Amino acid sequence: MIDIASPLRLRLDSAALLHNWRWLAKAGGAEAGAAIKADGYGLGAREVMSHLAGAGCRFFFVANWVEAAALMPLPAGVSLSVLHGVGDADMIAARTLPVRPVLISVEQVARWRAAGEGRACDVMIDTGMNRLGVRVEEARGGALNGIMVETLLSHLASADEDSPQTERQLEAFAAIRDAIPARRYSLANSAGICLGSDYGFDLTRPGLALYGGVPRAEAEGHIRQVASPEARVLQMRVVPAGETVGYGATWTAPRDCPVAVANMGYADGYLRCHAGAGGATWQGHALPLIGRVSMDLIAFDASRAPGLAEGDWLTLDYDLPTTAARSGLSQYELLTGLGSRFERYWT
């Protein structure tokens, strides 16, 4: 097989990942697990699991059974749960893999009970999000009778905002904890962890903040950037004064201007909303993004980067909170949208 280097790479900082996980465990006042769905929020679920398991993380969560199967075999001492539960089509995987379903409805509870194997499961309780979960009144009415609950979970809907809904969900979950026996209880996501130890219970489930996102102001200054997209310069050219760059001729050179064209675009998750605000750096020099973002090409004003040449690597400005505010995208979209053409490497 021919070894061909990608013109795009995603530099991933393992020390930052572990720092974030340890800070989240301390801030939440409980053991911290890790949400690694969507291929570890785009960073690579197997690699994220390996780094975190090596640091002592024991509980991991993915969305579906395809994601779970891709992580086999699991590291020793690691627990993996599937957040979307178990449908009819999932039962073979659920019986075969050393993974627990997070049951999300009375129908799934009945299906798991009917399987008759007595295996432990996790259960999601809906405390007000109305997305997934057994309703509180269903759980109190005996819907969970006859199953062995390892982890009882709920999910916060508005913890990244100052909303009275969050405290109502906390009260509802604390009440159901007293009514439904389980080995452990878990409520807080990344934003919930920032609200303090009242939300920690036995286990927290950070996602975004593990990977460099800042879900609330309380985490500012504590969370470190993990992912840095890098693009190789495809071509250097000088655009004469008065000429334009890219589709729609949206940028005009105010003078003879060196321009760096790089192998990256909206097909890689770097969307058109970055135009007019995005940028990159090379050896500490800032390069503003100019013109529109194309499918797989972008251009930068290289006036302040003397010596930049074809083949050099640019580091995209991609601090998640800053880039989210600038682009109008959520921090989640910025991470999970980075495409498969990036070669991911850990430092």
KOLTITI-803324 format. One record per residue (C-alpha): x, y, z. Coordinates in Angstrom, 2 decimals. Layout:
N
       px       py       pz
        X        Y        Z
...
//
This chain:
347
       px       py       pz
     0.00     0.00     0.00
     1.31     3.43    -0.95
     1.90     5.73     2.03
     0.45     9.14     1.16
     0.63    12.04     3.59
    -2.56    14.00     4.18
    -2.49    17.76     3.59
    -4.61    18.13     6.72
    -3.84    17.07    10.26
    -5.40    17.43    13.68
    -2.84    17.87    16.44
    -4.21    16.44    19.70
    -2.75    17.25    23.10
    -2.95    14.23    25.41
    -1.67    16.21    28.41
    -4.49    18.74    27.93
    -7.07    15.94    27.69
    -5.90    14.39    30.97
    -5.68    17.79    32.67
    -9.28    18.52    31.68
   -10.51    15.15    32.95
    -8.77    15.57    36.29
   -10.09    19.11    36.73
   -13.63    17.93    35.93
   -13.36    15.12    38.48
   -12.30    17.60    41.15
   -14.87    20.24    40.20
   -17.73    17.74    40.13
   -16.91    16.24    43.49
   -17.45    12.74    42.08
   -15.78    10.16    39.92
   -15.59    11.39    36.32
   -16.45     9.17    33.39
   -16.21    10.23    29.76
   -18.65    10.64    26.88
   -16.79     9.40    23.79
   -19.71     9.25    21.35
   -19.33    10.62    17.81
   -15.86     9.05    17.68
   -14.72    10.85    20.79
   -16.26    14.14    19.60
   -14.20    13.78    16.43
   -10.84    13.18    18.13
   -10.87     9.37    17.87
   -12.81     7.38    20.47
   -10.34     4.49    20.79
    -7.40     6.83    21.38
    -9.37     8.97    23.84
   -10.43     5.86    25.75
    -6.86     4.59    25.85
    -5.46     7.87    27.22
    -8.19     8.28    29.82
    -8.25     4.64    30.91
    -4.51     4.86    31.46
    -5.14     7.80    33.79
    -7.78     5.91    35.78
   -11.08     6.68    34.01
   -13.38     3.65    34.34
   -16.74     4.63    32.83
   -17.27     5.48    29.16
   -20.40     6.25    27.15
   -21.13     5.99    23.41
   -24.34     6.65    21.49
   -25.03     3.36    19.70
   -23.94    -0.24    19.27
   -21.88     0.41    16.14
   -19.75     2.80    18.18
   -19.51     0.22    20.97
   -18.43    -2.59    18.65
   -15.69    -0.41    17.17
   -14.08    -0.16    20.61
   -13.68    -3.88    21.21
   -11.73    -5.25    22.98
   -12.08    -2.91    25.93
    -9.11    -2.06    28.15
    -9.03    -3.99    31.42
   -11.24    -2.57    34.14
   -13.26    -0.35    31.79
   -17.07    -0.11    31.66
   -18.83     0.96    28.46
   -22.50     1.97    28.16
   -24.67     2.65    25.09
   -26.76     5.76    25.65
   -29.43     4.97    23.05
   -30.40     1.75    24.75
   -31.37    -1.46    23.00
   -33.82    -1.81    20.13
   -35.02    -5.06    18.57
   -32.19    -4.94    16.04
   -29.60    -4.43    18.79
   -30.30    -7.50    20.89
   -27.62    -9.72    19.34
   -24.99    -7.06    19.97
   -26.34    -6.47    23.48
   -26.10   -10.18    24.32
   -22.65   -10.55    22.77
   -20.64    -7.47    23.71
   -19.42    -6.72    27.26
   -21.39    -3.47    27.19
   -24.44    -2.23    29.09
   -27.43    -0.60    27.42
   -28.82     2.57    28.94
   -32.52     1.71    28.75
   -34.51     4.76    27.62
   -38.17     3.69    27.63
   -40.59     1.28    29.25
   -40.58    -0.66    25.97
   -36.82    -1.13    26.19
   -37.11    -2.12    29.86
   -39.67    -4.77    28.92
   -37.46    -6.02    26.09
   -34.47    -6.31    28.40
   -36.50    -8.04    31.10
   -37.95   -10.48    28.56
   -34.43   -11.46    27.47
   -34.32   -13.22    30.82
   -30.58   -13.25    31.29
   -30.48   -11.22    34.48
   -27.67    -9.04    33.18
   -27.23    -5.59    34.65
   -28.19    -2.52    32.66
   -28.20     1.23    33.03
   -31.40     3.28    32.93
   -32.06     6.85    31.81
   -34.69     8.75    33.78
   -36.36    11.71    32.08
   -36.42    14.53    34.63
   -37.74    17.14    32.23
   -35.75    17.15    28.99
   -38.37    15.08    27.13
   -35.85    13.53    24.80
   -34.89    10.06    26.05
   -35.71     8.30    29.29
   -38.25     6.52    31.44
   -40.55     9.12    32.94
   -40.41     9.66    36.70
   -43.98     8.50    37.23
   -43.32     5.34    35.19
   -40.26     4.51    37.29
   -42.16     5.15    40.51
   -45.03     3.03    39.21
   -42.89    -0.11    39.04
   -41.64     0.02    35.43
   -38.14    -0.93    36.57
   -39.18    -3.85    38.77
   -37.25    -7.02    38.09
   -34.17    -5.55    36.43
   -30.73    -4.97    37.90
   -29.77    -1.29    37.52
   -26.06    -0.62    37.54
   -26.20     3.14    36.87
   -29.31     5.31    37.03
   -28.83     8.40    34.86
   -30.60    11.57    33.87
   -29.52    14.37    31.55
   -29.57    18.12    32.14
   -31.27    20.16    29.43
   -30.19    23.72    30.24
   -27.14    23.51    32.50
   -25.08    25.71    30.17
   -27.55    28.53    30.89
   -28.81    30.05    34.13
   -32.18    28.34    34.01
   -34.58    27.33    36.82
   -35.13    24.10    34.89
   -31.72    22.84    36.04
   -32.56    23.02    39.74
   -35.94    21.38    39.09
   -34.16    18.51    37.37
   -31.74    18.19    40.29
   -34.63    17.96    42.74
   -36.43    15.40    40.60
   -33.35    13.24    40.26
   -32.53    13.40    43.97
   -36.08    12.22    44.70
   -35.93     9.34    42.25
   -32.55     8.31    43.65
   -34.24     7.69    46.98
   -36.96     5.61    45.30
   -35.04     3.48    42.77
   -32.12     1.29    43.89
   -29.00     1.33    41.72
   -25.29     0.82    42.25
   -24.54     4.44    41.28
   -26.32     7.61    40.17
   -25.23    10.04    37.46
   -26.66    13.41    36.42
   -24.02    15.98    35.48
   -22.64    16.59    32.02
   -19.80    19.10    31.45
   -21.99    22.10    32.24
   -23.59    20.38    35.22
   -20.16    19.69    36.71
   -19.52    23.44    36.72
   -22.55    23.91    38.97
   -20.84    22.15    41.87
   -20.86    18.94    43.84
   -24.64    18.93    44.44
   -24.93    17.78    40.84
   -22.11    15.23    41.05
   -23.86    12.28    42.77
   -21.65     9.19    42.22
   -20.50     9.66    38.62
   -20.28    12.56    36.17
   -20.32    12.24    32.39
   -18.25    15.06    30.86
   -18.04    15.37    27.11
   -17.40    18.79    25.60
   -15.11    20.05    28.37
   -12.85    17.01    28.07
   -12.01    18.09    24.55
   -11.38    21.78    25.20
   -14.88    23.25    25.23
   -15.91    25.70    27.94
   -19.57    25.05    28.82
   -19.90    27.72    31.50
   -17.92    30.68    32.84
   -16.89    28.64    35.90
   -14.64    26.54    33.66
   -12.82    29.48    32.06
    -9.10    29.35    32.76
    -9.29    25.70    33.79
   -10.00    23.91    30.51
    -7.16    23.54    28.02
    -7.39    23.31    24.24
    -6.98    19.73    23.01
    -7.53    19.85    19.23
    -5.65    22.12    16.82
    -6.42    21.77    13.09
    -3.46    22.25    10.78
    -3.43    22.73     7.00
    -0.52    22.55     4.60
     0.19    25.47     2.27
    -0.58    24.35    -1.27
     0.58    27.48    -3.06
     2.10    30.90    -2.40
     1.22    33.70    -4.78
     1.31    37.48    -4.94
    -2.03    39.12    -5.65
    -1.56    42.54    -7.29
    -3.22    45.58    -5.71
    -6.84    45.89    -6.77
    -7.31    42.24    -7.73
    -9.64    39.91    -5.85
    -9.42    36.46    -4.26
   -11.87    33.56    -4.42
   -15.51    33.03    -5.30
   -17.64    36.13    -5.43
   -14.61    38.44    -5.37
   -15.34    39.32    -1.74
   -11.77    40.38    -0.86
    -9.71    42.92    -2.74
    -5.94    43.29    -2.27
    -5.24    46.79    -0.87
    -1.64    46.48    -2.17
     0.52    43.79    -3.75
    -0.16    41.06    -1.22
     1.42    37.63    -0.59
    -1.35    35.04    -0.25
    -1.14    31.49     1.09
    -3.65    28.99    -0.33
    -4.21    25.96     1.93
    -5.77    22.50     1.55
    -8.90    22.96     3.65
   -12.54    23.95     3.25
   -16.13    23.37     4.17
   -15.92    19.71     3.13
   -13.58    19.32     6.10
   -15.90    21.06     8.55
   -14.31    24.52     8.19
   -17.53    26.22     7.13
   -18.20    29.40     5.17
   -19.22    31.29     8.29
   -15.52    31.61     9.16
   -15.03    34.06     6.27
   -14.20    37.55     7.48
   -13.25    36.36    10.96
   -11.09    33.25    10.73
    -7.34    33.06    10.74
    -4.24    30.97    11.24
    -0.71    31.26    12.60
     2.71    30.21    11.34
     5.74    30.48    13.62
     3.86    33.01    15.72
     2.81    35.15    12.75
    -0.90    35.86    12.25
    -2.52    35.20     8.87
    -6.08    36.54     8.45
    -8.49    34.43     6.39
    -9.41    36.24     3.18
   -12.23    35.65     0.70
   -14.79    32.90     0.88
   -14.24    29.40     2.19
   -14.35    26.95    -0.72
   -15.09    23.22    -0.57
   -11.46    22.31     0.03
    -9.44    25.51    -0.34
    -8.96    28.62     1.80
    -6.69    31.64     1.41
    -4.79    33.72     3.94
    -3.12    37.12     3.83
     0.54    36.26     4.43
     1.80    39.84     4.62
     2.92    39.34     8.23
     4.51    35.93     7.67
     7.75    36.49     5.78
     9.40    33.25     4.75
     6.19    31.21     4.59
     6.48    28.73     1.72
     4.68    25.95    -0.09
     4.52    22.84     2.10
     4.60    24.70     5.42
     1.92    23.95     7.99
    -0.54    26.57     9.23
    -2.27    26.18    12.59
    -5.89    27.29    12.37
    -7.27    29.61    15.05
    -9.58    27.11    16.75
    -9.92    27.91    20.43
   -13.42    26.54    20.87
   -15.17    29.30    22.87
   -13.57    32.07    20.79
   -14.23    30.36    17.49
   -17.82    29.58    18.46
   -18.51    33.23    19.30
   -16.86    34.36    16.07
   -18.44    31.85    13.72
   -21.93    31.38    15.19
   -21.33    27.63    15.43
   -21.60    25.77    18.72
   -18.46    24.35    20.29
   -19.95    20.89    19.69
   -20.32    21.55    15.96
   -16.77    22.87    15.73
   -15.36    19.64    17.17
   -17.57    16.97    15.65
   -17.63    18.62    12.22
   -13.91    18.18    11.57
   -13.84    15.71     8.73
   -12.21    12.39     7.94
    -9.53    13.95     5.74
    -7.68    15.13     8.85
    -4.83    12.87     9.91
    -5.16    12.75    13.68
    -1.99    12.59    15.75
    -1.40    12.83    19.50
     1.39    14.74    21.16
//
